[in-house]
Amino acid sequence: MSIRFLTRKEGYKMPIEFKPSSVHISLSGVVDKLSQVLEGRPLAICLQGKSIKELEDRAIEFKDLPICWGAMNRFDIYQDYILSKIDKTLQVVMDVGEVKFVEAYEKVIRVPRWKVYLENKNNVLITSEEIIGNITDIYGYDFLSEYKDQLIVIEKCRKIRVPNSIMLYLMVLAKLQVKKIILFGFDGFGNPKAFKDTPVWDAKEFTPEQYCNKTLSAYYKPETTLEERVVGYQDERASDLHSNCPTFNDQFRKTYGLFLKENNLQASEIVNCGMDSLYTVFRKISYDQLQGELN
């Protein structure tokens, strides 16, 4: 299977054939703690596609369901705008995103949100040894030692070749033997030519030349993404969002399947709570269906 996607400078690339390669993931830290946090519950991962606004509007319906809440990267927005409504907290988050302007980003964005999150000693944070090293260098103290009972660290993360961080997150969770994962806000975005006849979020807002995604309209709480882009990259554009979805659709089954086989792991059951999502690799389920399955 081949894909077409748009890059910032080159326009459309010709179809390329993807051949998966081995992915080796080594973890250190409190790898055994995750099962204690989950307590047999599925892990719901909040992502920043704007369809997650439905979860914000219907949060009360999920208050009493057996769910462990998780997120990645700018995870504080889900706590502030969604989970706080139902007295729930995030308990499993991953933050491995690297930026161009490291010191400013760590001081203004990442470390402040980490410290708030890690105030709850039952919470688990998955990150990379490279980011821990950056923080240690900037602040001059051993961040890893201070929060050693809450961190799962991906070793040599930069050498892990996967298309994007959500794929890495799902691989890490498979290695940690998470049995069921529910995705919220896993919407997808891209140029219509990459998706053929599949509708695209806010397609009316763009001309063909604008499909490098210089808009943030596909995001939930886009002002937070804008802040991150300005601080971390001094660039308001939304990076490679335009190509993540078709790339993921093409590569996930191959890469994930090879990873499971080579590491003798069982696949997590993964469902996407977004009927209009452009991602095609997981079973799609409505909010009502999900409640029925969890009750």
N, C-alpha and C positions, 0 to 999 in steps of 0.2 A: 504494500500500500504506500502511496506517495502523497505528499501534501504540498500545498501552495501557501505561502504566507508572505506578508509584506514586511520589509525591513525599513528602517527610517530613511536610509539614503538610497537604497537600491531599487525600491519598488518591488514588483513581484519577482520571486525567484522561480526558476524552473523546478518542476517536481524533482525531489530527491528521494532516494530509497534509504530508509532508516534501518540500520542493522544494530540491534541491541548489543551492548557489551556488559561484561561482568560488573556488578556493583557490590563493593564490599563496604559494610558499615560496621564500625567498631564503636561501642558505647561504654562509657564509664560513669561512675556516680551511682545514684540511687535507683538502679534499674529494677530492683525488686519492689520498690515502693509503689510503683504504678498500679499493680494488681490490688494493693491495699486501698488505694484511692478509688479505683473503679468499683470495687465491691461487687463485681459481676454485672455491672450496668453497662449499657452501650455508651460510647463516647460521642457526644454531639460536638462537631467542630464548626464554629462560627467563622464565616469568611465574608469578604467585603463586597460581594456582589449586591446590587441594590435590592434584589428580591428579598433579602433578609429583613427588610422593613415589615414584611408580613409577620415575621416572628416578633418584632417589636410590638406590633399591633395586637397580636394574639398570645402574648407571653403568658397571661394568666392561665391559659388552657394547658400549659406545660408545667405548671407549678408543682403538681403532685405526681408527675410521671417519673419513673425510675431512669433518670438520665444523669450522667456525669458530663459537665460542660467543659469544653475546650475551645481553643482558638489558636491563631498564629499571628505573628508580626504585630500589627497595631491592635492588640487584643483588648486594650482598655476601653475602647468604645462599646464593645458588647456588654461589658460589665456595667458601664455607666448608663447606657440607654436601653438595655434589654433586661439583663438578669437582675439588676437592682430593683426592678418592678415587682419581682416575685421572690425577693429575699434569697436568691441563689448566687453562687459565686463560681467563677472559673476555677478549675482545679488542675487542668493539664494544658499548658500552652507551649508552643514552639516559636522561637524567635532566632532565626539564623541569617536574616537579611544583612548583606554588607553594602556599604555605601562609599561614595567617593570622599566625602569630607567627614572623616571618622570622628575626630575629637568633638566637633560641634554636635554631631548626631548623638554620640554616646552621652554627652553632658545634658543636652536639651531634651532629647526624645527617649532614648532607650533606657538608660540607667534610672531616671525618675520613675518610669512606669514599672520597671522590674522591682524596684524597692517597695512600691506600694503593693504589688502583687505578692511578693515574698513575705510580706508581713504576716500572712496566714501560713503558719508552719506546716500545714497539711498540703499546701499547693506544690505542684511539680512543674519545673521549667526545663524544657529541652532546648539546648543551644549548642554552639560549636566551640571547640577549643580556641579557634582563631578569635572569636568575639570575646571570650573570657580573657585571652591574652591582650587584646586591645584595651579592654577596661582596666586590667591590671596595670598596663603601661601608663595609661592616662591618669589614673587616680593614685598610683604608687602603693597599692595594697593588694593583698591576695583575695580577690572577690570570690574565687572558687572555695577557699577555705571558710569564708564567712557564711556561705550558703550551701555548704557541702551536703547537708541533709535534704536538700530540695532540688538539686541540679542533676540532670542527665546530660552528659556531654558527648556530642558526636566528635570523634577524634578525626583529625585531618579532613575536615569537612570540605575544604576547597578542592580536594582531589576526587571527590565523589562526583561522577559525571551523570547528572540527571537534568532534565530540561528546566525544572522549576522547583520551588520550595514545597509546594503542596504534594508533589510526587515524592519528594524526600520524606516529608512528614508521614505519608501513608506507608512508606517502606519502613521507617523507624517504628511505627506503631505495629506493623506486622512482626518485626523483630522482637518487640516487647509483648507479643502475643495478645494484642487487643482483638477481641473476637468480633465486635460489631461497631461500625462507625456510621454516624449520620452526618451528612454535610448540609449545612444551611448557607445560603448566599453563594453557592458554587454555580455561578451563572454563565460565565464565558462571554467573550467579546471578540469581534474581528471583522474583517472586510467580508462582505457578502460573497465574493468570489472564492473565499477560503471555505465557505460553508454551503456553496451551491444555493439551494432553495430555502435554507434555514433562516428564519428571521433573526435580526441582529438588534441588540439593545439600542434604542435611540438612533436608528439608522437615518431618520429624517434630519438629524442635526449635522450630518457630514456631507462634504463633497468627496469625490474619490481621492483627491489630494490630501484630505485630512485624515485618512485612515491610518496614519501612523499613531493615532490616538493622542492628539494634543489636548483632548478634552478629558475631564475627570467624571463625566456624567454617568459612567457605568458603575461608579462606586457608591456604596452606602457611606454616608457622612463624608462626602468628598473633600470637605475642608480639612479633615485630618490627613488625608493623603497628600493634599497640596502642601500642608505644613511639612510633612516628611520629605517630600520631593525638594522643597526649597532648602531645608536645612541639610539634608543628606547629599543632595546633588546640585543644588543651586539651579534647578531645572524644574519647571512646572509640569512637564509632560509625564504621562503615566507609564513610562518605560516600555516594556515589551508585552503589555497586556494584549495588544492586537494579535500577537502570534502565539501566546500561551495556549489558547484553547485548541486550535487545530493541531498544534504540535502534541499536546497532551492526548487528544483523541487518537492520534496516529501511533504514539509511542508507548502509552501506558501499559497496555496488555503485554507487549513484548518485553519491556524492561522489567515490569513488576513480576511477570511470570518467570523470567529467567532468574531474577533475584530470589524468589521463593524456592525455585528448584535447586539452585546452587547452595542455598543456606538451609535446606530441608525445613522450610517453614510452611505453615498453613496460611492461606489467604484470609484476611479479614472480610467479613460481610460488609459491604459498603453500599449505602443507599444515598441518593441525592434528593433531598426534599426541595425540589424545584422543577415543576412540570415543564416550564419553558426554557430550561437550561440548554445551552448549546453543547454542553458536554454530553457525550453519548455512551460512555463506557460503563456507567453504573445504572442500576435500576432506579428509575425516577418514581417518586412517591409524593402524594399530596400531604398537606398538613393533617387533613382529616384521616387519611389512610394511616399515617404514622401514629396518630393517637390510638387508632384502633388496634394496631399491632403491639403497642406498648402497654395498653390497658390490660 
